[in-house]
């Protein structure tokens, strides 16, 4: 999941070297934290959160194959 979020985020931003993705394993789920440069935050979130919702949907679909619950947090 971490690699998938990283690839998607780097494709969207102007400063791909500042994209940082970390994972936190919890009991029943995995939390993927995405950090980008402050100037790129709008590009990752999108108008009315559409891009963020799309990233979460793609990750959720990939997680379903692995039978895990994944939460993407944009920080």
C-alpha positions, 0 to 999 in steps of 0.5 A, a space after each residue: 500500500 505504501 508504494 501505491 500511495 507514494 507513486 500516486 502522490 509523486 505523480 500529482 505534486 510539483 515537488 516529488 522529492 518531498 513526498 513522504 509516506 509512512 505506515 502505522 500497523 494497528 490491530 485490524 487496520 493499516 494507517 498510511 500517512 501521506 506528507 507533501 510540501 505545503 504548496 502541493 497540499 491542494 493538488 493532493 486534496 483536489 477540489 472538494 476533496 475529489 483527488 483525495 477521495 480517488 486515492 483512498 478508493 484506489 488504495 481501498 480496492 487494492 487492500 480488499 485483495 489483501 483482505 486488510 482495512 487501509 486508512 489513508 491520512 493526508 497530513 
